[in-house]
Amino acid sequence: MNFNTAYLLAFLAALLISVAGTPIFRFIAIKLNILDRPITAVKTHKVSTPYLGGAAVAGAAIISLCFIRLITSFPDGTLRSLRGIIYGSAIMFLLGLVDDVKFSGLGYKSKLIIQIIASSIAVFGFDIRINFIPIYWLSCLISVIWITGVSNALNIIDIMDGLSSGIALIASLAFFVISLPTEMIYVNFCALALAGGIIGFMPYNLSKSKKIFLGDAGSLFIGFVLACLSLGTSYSSMTEIGVFAPLFILAIPIYETFLVSMFRMRKGKSPLLGSKDHYALRLEKMGWTRKKILIITYIVCVILSASAYLFTKATVIFAGLLLLIIIICLWAASIKLAQVKVE
């Protein structure tokens, strides 16, 4: 079987499993009372909503990859990298599931330690790390920080139906498009399996009558996988500045993390405590509908992903100008968002 056919099968298998599995996990969540209840001021929904959407996405992606493994011969190194992603993301998923089920009193320090362990497994155990930094220990250190940070960034931005899942879908497809010419097989398969799982979940997440949330299990799993995928391909075959392409693809969750942290610290609050300082909630406060927020966010993500692709092909001067324009736009957006008063 050629790889193009295998890629399509990986995507379709994950999509079908997610479409079938999401309502099943919704039923399980309701029966087991695994619900997100709007009992705190930072919650934005009005009705108790089942979690475990992340179980459908994670299960669909992993089962799809296992299925493809049975019918396709992978090149050397591909299985090793996939195992690293699966093992680490499984730890992240279980950590988030503990939070969703609410049967543990893990504090943020304990959670952070477990997240670092999961990231370290991928980095030290399976060599999924930044390759353009020649100093090994520094490459590993920054890679662990990157994977842990991106995992949490996807978790932080998961505050509105369709927001984090839509951003993750665009990011996974962007990594596939950039990776495809380099033939980084595990990135291609994993990106498409993740995309299929997310697409199958999103209609239920956006539904009014059959709604289900990703939960921390889903957002941490997706964030971990995306972070690892970003380290798995070459961005600098044309120009060295291309190594910054992942920052463009994941710019929105990274921007959100820094923005929320800044707003919270300005109020004298810990960046680790919940609040309504998210950019999406500030836009809603300005009168934007949630549909408009999602559409604009998706468009911006596509533009940033296209910019990331150009970054891998552009000259240093063009890339520098592109980077300057994006920084100016984000800075202007930050100033406008800072003027919005939130609770």
N, C-alpha and C positions, 0 to 999 in steps of 0.2 A: 504494500500500500504506500503510495507517495504521501509526502508530508502535507500537501495542500488538502488532500482528502481527509487525512487524520486531523488536521486543524479544524476543519468544518465539523467533523464528528465530535470532537472534544467540546466545541461550542454548543452544538445541538443537544448532545447528551446532558450537559450541565443545565441547559435551558429547560429541557423537558423534565428533568428530575426536580428542578426548583419549582416549576409550575405545579407539578404534582405534589411535591413535598411541603410547600409553604402552607396550604390549608390544613394539612395533617398536623404540622407543628403548631398551627394556630389553635386547632382543636385540643391538642395536648396541653398547651399553655393555659387555655381556659379551664380545662378539667383539673389541672394541678394548681390553679390559682396563681400562675406565674404572670402577673399583670403589672404594668406600669401605672400606678395610681397617682393622680394629680393632687397630691397632698402637701406639696411644698410650693413656695412662692416662685421657684425657678421653672416649674413645669409649665408648658405652653398648651397642652391639650386639656380638654374638659372632661373626658370620659376615660375610665380605666381601660387600658388597651393591652392585649396580650403581647408578650415578648416572643422569643425563639425564632424570629425571622432569620436571624443570623445562623441558626442551626440548619435551615433549609439552604442558605447560600453556601455555607461551608461544606455541608454534606454533598451538595450538587457538584461543587468544584472538585472535591477530593475523589468522589466516586467516578466522576468523569475522567480524571487523570488515571485512576486505577484501571478503568475500562480501556482507555487508549493504550496503556502499558501492555495489556493482554494481546492486543491486535497489531501493535507496531513495535518495530525494533528501534530503540533509542541509541544515539551515538554515545560513546564513552563520556562520562562526566554528567550527562543529563539526569540520570536517575539519582546520582549523588546530590545534585543541587535540588532536585524536586523533593527528596527526602528531607533535606535541611529546611526547606520552606514548610513542608507538611508538619514536621515535628515541632518547629518553633511556633507556627500558627495555631497548632492544636493546643499548646500551652496557653497562648493568648486567648483562644476561644474558651477554654475551661476557666481561666481567670475571670473573663467577662461573664460567663455563665453563673459563677459563684455570686457575682454582684447582682445579676438579674434575678436569680432565685431567692436571694436575700437570706441564705442560711449561714452566712459567715459575717463576722465583724472585721474583716480585713481593712486596715487603714491604708492611707495613700502611700505610706512608706513601704509597707509590705507588698502592695501592688506593684510599686515601682521596682522593687528588688526582683520580683518574679518576672516582670517585663524585661529587665536587664538580662536575666538568666536566659529567657527565650531568645532574645536578640544575640546573646553570646553563643548559644548553640549554633545558630545559623552562621555566625561569623567565624568562630574558632573551630567548630566541629565540621563545617562544610565549606569553608572558605568563600562564603558569600559576603563580599566586602568591596570597598572602594579600591580599584586597582591602579588608579593613576597616581596615588601617593606612594612613593618608593619606600618610605620607612614603615616597616611591617607593623610595629606596635601602634604607631600613630594612625595608620590605615584602619586597624582593627578598632581602636578606641572611637574614632569618628564614625565608623560604620555602626557600632553598637548604639551610639548616641542618635544617629540618624534613624535607624530602624525603630528604636524606642520612641523617638520624638514623633515620627510620622504616624506610628500606631495610635498614639494619644491624640494627634491632630485630627485624625478621622473620627475619633471618639468625641472630641470636643465639638466638632461641627455638626454632629448628629442631633440637631435640635428642631428639625422641621421635616415633615414627610417628604421624601424624595430628594432631600438635599445631599446628604452624604453619599447615598447610594448612586445618585445621578453623577456626582463628581467622580466617584470611584469607577463608574462604568466608562466615562470618557477617558479617565486616566489609564485604565487597563487597556483600552483600545489604542490609545496613543503609544503606550509601551510596545504593543504588538506591532504597530505600523513602523516604528523606529527600529525595532529589533529584527523584523522580518528579513531585511537585506543582509544582515550580519549572520543569519542562521544560528542565532542563540536559541536552540530548540526548546529548552525548558522554559525560557521566558515566553516564547510564543504560545506553547501549550497552556501554561499556567494563566497567562493573561486572558486567553479566550475562554478557558474554563471558568475563570472568575467572572468575566463579562456575561457569560451565559447564565450563571447562577444569579447574578444581580438583576438581569432583565426579567427572569422568571419571578423574582420577588417583588419588583417595583409596582406592578399593578395592584397587588394586595396592600402594599404600603400606602398607595395613593387612594385606595378605595375608601368610601365612607361607611359601607356596611360590613366589609370583611377585613378591616384594617388590622395590621400586625406591624410591630416595630422590629428593627434589627436587634436592638438591645446592645449592651456593652460587648456581649459575646461576638456579635456580628461585626460591629465597627472596629473592634480590636483585631479580629481575624483579618478583615479586609485591609486595614491599615498596615498590618504586618506584611501581608502578601505583596501589596503595592510597593512598600519600602524595599523588600528583597528584589522585586522585579526591576526596580530602578537601578540596582547595583549589578544587574546581570547582563548588560549589553554594553557595547561600545558606542560612545557618542562623539568621539574625537578622531574618526578616520579621515575626515576632511580638514578639520581645524580643532586645535586644542581647546578652544573656548566652548566647544560643544559639550564638555563635561558638566556644564551648568544646566543642561536641558531638563533634567529631572526636577529642578527647582521651579521651572515654568509649568511643567505638567501637574505638579502638586502644589502650585502657588496658592490656591484658594484656602485649603486647610492649613497650610503653613502661615499664611497671612492672618487667618482667623485666630490661630493660636497666639501669635504675637499681639494682635489687636486686643483680644480679650484680656490677656495678661496685663497689657499696658493700662487698659481702662480700670481693671480691678486694683492694680497697685496705686493708681492715682487716687482711688477712693480709700486707700489704706487697707485693702483687703488682700488676702492671699490669692495668688493666681490659681491655686489648686481648688479653691472653693467655688461652687456654682453661682452663677448670676445671670442676668438677662442682658449682658453686654455684647452678645453676639451680633455680628453685622446684619444677619438676616432679620433679627428681632428689631434692630434699630431701623432698618428699611421699612419694616412693617409699621413701626411707630410713626414713620414719615408719611404713611398712607398707602404704601405699596401693598398690593394683594399678594398672597402667598404664591399664586400662579405666576404672577409677574416676577417675583423674586427668583423662583425656580428657573423660569425661561431665561432671564438675564444672566443668572449664574451659569447655566449651561452654555450660553453663547460665549461668555467670558472664558470658560474652561476650554472650549473648542479653539478660541482665538489663541489662548496661551499654549495649548498643545501644538497648534500649527506653528506658533513662534518657536517652540522647542525644536520642532522638526527643522525649521529654517536655521536655528542655532547650530545644528549639527552639520549644516552645509555652508554657512555663511562665512565671509571674511571677518577678521577681527573688527574692522571699522564698522561694518554693517551690524554685526552682533552687538557691538558696544552701543550703537545708536538705538537699536531695538530694546536693549536692556534699559537704557536711560528713559525711553518713552514709557515703558512699563512701570518703572520706579516712580516717575512723575505722576502717572495715573493712579497708582496705589496710594501715593502720598496725598493727592487731592481727595481721593475717596475717604481716606482716614480723617482728614480735616473736616469733611462734611459729616461723617458719621459721629465724630466727637461732639458735634453741636447738638446731637439728639439726646434728650434727657430720658433716661430709663430708670426704673426702680432698682 
